[in-house]
Amino acid sequence: MPTETAFRVLGADPSGALERALSLSPDETIGLVESAALRGRGGAGFPLGEKMRATRTAAELAGGAAYLVANAYDADPASPLSQTLLRRSPELVVDGILIAARAVGARQAYLYLRPEAADARSAAERAIASRDGRTDVSIEIALGPGGFMGGEESALLAVLENKRAMARQRPPWPAEQGRAMRPTLVSCAETLAALPLIVRDGPDSFGGREGSRGTKLVSVTGAVVEPGVYEVSLGTTLGEIVQTAGGVTHALKAIHVGGPTCGILSSTRTGVRYDYEDLRAAGTYMGSGQVRAIPEGTCIVAEAARLFEYLSKETCAICVPCRVGTKRVGGILESVSSGLGRDDDLAWLGQLADHLSDFSLCGFGITSASIVRTTLAEFPDDYRTHIVDRRCPEGTCTPVRARRYETMAQP
Ligand code: SF4
């Protein structure tokens, strides 16, 4: 079991935090964040203190303006973590933005939302107004374009400059060259929401175990009694997370962890801890924060094909491994689910997964390989029944292709 902590962001009252932060120097604030070992909640898990220090150093060296972008975009519509947080604790998020901006030397901050997040936007506007004049930081609400890639770190910087939501090569990282090529701290709203509590109550209040401290918002979906957004301590097992949502409504076949770009684990893996290292060791990631219970009777080949159909439409298409790779993986999976698969399709899927993870430009393509790897490793019978017996193991797949998907490059 994880070390339980009283630390919670959902519904938290940040009273006194901003006053405390205003009494600290930027270096002291960053030092508290470093002591708490707060890692980014947006999926990558990068230490926020390190990012803040890099941004502040770059801003001092470059002189002139620095920026902060709080990413509350919720790229995965089934995982509205930031919107839930903004509706329930808008002052916490706004205070986190103000504290972080002041620490890195940014006078202009952006709260970046999905266009349809009307309730979250209203709550944020009220909270911003309530902090008017308390600091010299100005917060502007910016709306993304919709679509999955609008939430990617470098793509959202392009959006803020009225360009298409396309990722860009890094380095340089946003801490050095972000908005308008100026040092920019980009962090997700959930990460920033931890700052007021860490600054006011001290880094020890953050709790948790080494490497994965504090809590995480998760969106529990699928075959559970009470789907919704919950806050769990990092290190909680996947089985406990499902129980938090009231348990399953049907016998469990699989747990899809991390949203549309992440891997699917078998129901035997309910003991896997929900933290950065253990999820990665299991073959998946925190991703969008979604934990989806998949019931018995679901064909995993069809699930993987459906995910890659989605990804091939949502890719920003700027790099070849992802633009072409997601289409090829999706096409092969459709062939297999249509009863047209061959043994060598499995090796070919493995090779394409390697290309996706090794050569894609951003996390979208890199993490999507985990869908291929986890489903091949954890559900081999679903693939083999389709390929060898020419039938769907669950009797649910209907052919979507009349001919195999093949390319010149396929062996
Ligand atoms: S990995 Fe995909 S989404 Fe990311 S930059 Fe490449 S094409 Fe765009």
Boltz pocket constraint, residues with backbone or C-beta under 6 A from the ligand:
constraints:
  - pocket:
      binder: B
      contacts: [[A, 149], [A, 166], [A, 167], [A, 168], [A, 314], [A, 315], [A, 316], [A, 317], [A, 318], [A, 319], [A, 320], [A, 322], [A, 323], [A, 360], [A, 361], [A, 362], [A, 363], [A, 364], [A, 365], [A, 366]]
      max_distance: 6.0
